[in-house]
Amino acid sequence: MEERGSPDGDPARSLEQGPEGPETPIQVVLRVRPMSTTELRRGEQSALHCSGTRTLQVSPPGGGPDMAFRFGAVLDGASTQEDVFRVCGVKRLGELALRGFSCTIFTFGQTGSGKTYTLTGPPPQGEGVPVPASLAGIMQRTFIWLLDRVQHLGVPVTLRASYLEIYNEQVRDLLSLGTPRPLPVRWNKARGFYVEQLRVVEFGSLEALMELLQMGLSRRRSSSHTLNKASSRSHALLTLYVSRPAPQQVPPVDSGEAPVGGKLCFVDLAGSEKVAATGSQGQLMLEANSINRSLLALGHCISLLLDPQRKQSHIPFRDSKLTKLLADSLGGRGVTLMVACVSPSAQCLPETLSTLRYASRAQRVTTRPQGPKSPGVKPPPQVEAEMLQLQEENRHLRFQLDQMQTKAPGIHGAREAWAQRNLYGMLQEFMLENERLRKEMRQLRSSRDLARAEEHALAQQVHELERHLHSACSLPQKGSAHMCPCSTGPAASCHALPPLCSCYHICPLCRISLAHWSCPRRECYLPQTLEPEALGHMSLSARPPPWVPPPHPGSSKLPQERCHSDWTQTPVLAEMLTGEEVVPSAPPLPTGSSNMPPMLRGVSGISNLTQRLEALTHQMSSSLNLGQKQPQPIEDMQSPGQGLSPH
Ligand SMILES: Nc1ncnc2c1ncn2[C@@H]1O[C@H](COP(=O)(O)OP(=O)(O)OP(=O)(O)O)[C@@H](O)[C@H]1O
């Protein structure tokens, strides 16, 4: 006999223990309903036989090989609703929900197999006729247990409920205040898939919850067909949210935030059906097709979830609304229980085998149950210690921040005022300094212009005096007894007046120091390089200044650069004043006059001119006076030091 099913041992152990590790398999309980009166009336045979508490034995009609399916628990038609509730370990799931886990219980099977009966019990036999408590389904029993459990917890617990159906691939709110309308299914990282704008109703009593359940059941779409007088035409999801809220906590409804705390979801799937068997037509057939498609998508996801490699990749949960809303229960962080329901009739065996295979695959699917994030659930000690440390650090930082903010306005204000004052003061200083510099520059320019004008005037006077002096010194007629030897010099001797010859020769007639060009000993310098004849052919501007020392042997280049002292000498000035400029640049400032006040700089040139002017005036007057006297003998000229000796 072939046996398929759960590799786990005792179903009670596995179902009671809840999450056991990172990978937790979906628990599957198989329920075989009793033969219905219709099936018995038709004389149908049972093809199923329960062997023990976990094995279902299938005996195909016509003598085929027996098959055995092993599940977490197998319940035959004699099992009561209380047995199902107990064996399924729903209390354990309720405890997990109270601890913050997300738990799902869903029923699966062929139409008319007893799914709704298992979850909610039989429908009322008539209006106002209550369903016996013994027939109450898993949901009512869970409600009773949960309300009682919460009452005895001793801590405040908030209970809320939502109830929706997926009908023809549309989500409808079974608890909506108005007419149910299609709601969108959204996804975000925190919540995964969720229904937007779904009404979540808080309740505080069993009666209130039962009313919500009845409200939803009465709104849920159902129809009658051959196999079921009250066949559900939609998948229905009732979710209980269990939380222990903080005082200021506002229960999230559909804001996109993940609900804090655990939940317990009951999913009553619509039954798969063969349209030929049910005789569905029109709307019923459309509903059947929609139901079958969504169940096919669910089966596909389950098959893919069995493959560990495929599980890490893409699972097509988006293929239907049903798979979207069950994604977390099947492949995510939830704890899931599946109750597979089958009919014992041999006439339903193909659909029963399909359900059994389906359930067999499902129980090999694992989830990774994740602990709660609810503030009401105690975290592990290590995490709790870390949280306390972070809270303390946070408090300390807040305290420091408060202190800084208390002090900051004064400090900040003072710094700002200081900065403003200083910047403004610096700006003012810069402006004043700029104004002072501008004024000084204007004075300097004025002084410079004044000095230039004065220099020009003096130069003119010097030039005039030199011209007069030259006239006075020159011999008017050839052969005159008073002929001055100066006249024997080059014709342009007047241009070489300054400086006077360094050999101190004195004109024997006028008794004035001879200019270099007039001096009989002028060969001291110039004859060595340039003969007077050569000089005579040169323009005045091209002639080397007479005071310039002979150039370096072998070099024909005449020096052009002059030092400052050269510029302060009258020869240079004289050269300038005659209009024969030899150096195209302005004279450098005196090196030793850096400490001199700006207004006095450049005055030295004027001072020299003034001295020169006085010397020339004196020289001219002397020349004029001497011109009236008898010239001395020529021998006196041999004693140059007699008259002009500096000593
Ligand atoms: N364990 C059971 N004991 C007695 N009657 C049952 C049991 N299970 C189911 N029934 C009856 O069988 C019929 C079909 O049951 P139910 O409506 O729960 O099936 P279903 O799987 O929900 O069908 P559908 O998918 O069409 O909604 C109902 O009349 C129900 O009372």
The ligand as an SDF file (V2000), in Angstrom:
LIG
                    3D

 31 33  0  0  0  0  0  0  0  0999 V2000
  -18.9640   16.8520    9.4960 N   0  0  0  0  0  0  0  0  0  0  0  0
  -20.1730   17.0500    9.0740 C   0  0  0  0  0  0  0  0  0  0  0  0
  -21.1990   16.5400    9.7600 N   0  0  0  0  0  0  0  0  0  0  0  0
  -22.4440   16.7180    9.3570 C   0  0  0  0  0  0  0  0  0  0  0  0
  -22.7940   17.4000    8.2590 N   0  0  0  0  0  0  0  0  0  0  0  0
  -21.7910   17.9570    7.5230 C   0  0  0  0  0  0  0  0  0  0  0  0
  -20.4480   17.7920    7.8770 C   0  0  0  0  0  0  0  0  0  0  0  0
  -19.7290   18.4080    6.9760 N   0  0  0  0  0  0  0  0  0  0  0  0
  -20.5560   18.9360    6.1020 C   0  0  0  0  0  0  0  0  0  0  0  0
  -21.7840   18.6740    6.4110 N   0  0  0  0  0  0  0  0  0  0  0  0
  -22.9310   19.1030    5.6380 C   0  0  0  0  0  0  0  0  0  0  0  0
  -22.6070   18.9910    4.2700 O   0  0  0  0  0  0  0  0  0  0  0  0
  -23.1160   20.0330    3.5340 C   0  0  0  0  0  0  0  0  0  0  0  0
  -22.0010   20.7680    2.7880 C   0  0  0  0  0  0  0  0  0  0  0  0
  -21.2210   21.2530    3.7060 O   0  0  0  0  0  0  0  0  0  0  0  0
  -20.4440   22.6680    3.4910 P   0  0  0  0  0  0  0  0  0  0  0  0
  -21.3780   23.6620    3.0120 O   0  0  0  0  0  0  0  0  0  0  0  0
  -19.7580   22.9800    4.7020 O   0  0  0  0  0  0  0  0  0  0  0  0
  -19.4830   22.2910    2.3520 O   0  0  0  0  0  0  0  0  0  0  0  0
  -18.4280   23.2520    1.6820 P   0  0  0  0  0  0  0  0  0  0  0  0
  -17.1970   22.5150    1.5010 O   0  0  0  0  0  0  0  0  0  0  0  0
  -18.3450   24.4460    2.4060 O   0  0  0  0  0  0  0  0  0  0  0  0
  -19.0780   23.5050    0.2840 O   0  0  0  0  0  0  0  0  0  0  0  0
  -18.8690   24.7500   -0.6490 P   0  0  0  0  0  0  0  0  0  0  0  0
  -17.5210   24.7010   -1.0920 O   0  0  0  0  0  0  0  0  0  0  0  0
  -19.7830   24.4980   -1.8030 O   0  0  0  0  0  0  0  0  0  0  0  0
  -19.2310   25.8960    0.1080 O   0  0  0  0  0  0  0  0  0  0  0  0
  -23.8040   20.9310    4.5270 C   0  0  0  0  0  0  0  0  0  0  0  0
  -25.1850   20.6990    4.5100 O   0  0  0  0  0  0  0  0  0  0  0  0
  -23.2340   20.5460    5.8110 C   0  0  0  0  0  0  0  0  0  0  0  0
  -24.1450   20.6830    6.8630 O   0  0  0  0  0  0  0  0  0  0  0  0
  1  2  1  0
  2  3  1  0
  2  7  2  0
  3  4  2  0
  4  5  1  0
  5  6  2  0
  6  7  1  0
  6 10  1  0
  7  8  1  0
  8  9  2  0
  9 10  1  0
 10 11  1  0
 11 12  1  0
 11 30  1  0
 12 13  1  0
 13 14  1  0
 13 28  1  0
 14 15  1  0
 15 16  1  0
 16 17  2  0
 16 18  1  0
 16 19  1  0
 19 20  1  0
 20 21  2  0
 20 22  1  0
 20 23  1  0
 23 24  1  0
 24 25  2  0
 24 26  1  0
 24 27  1  0
 28 29  1  0
 28 30  1  0
 30 31  1  0
M  END
$$$$
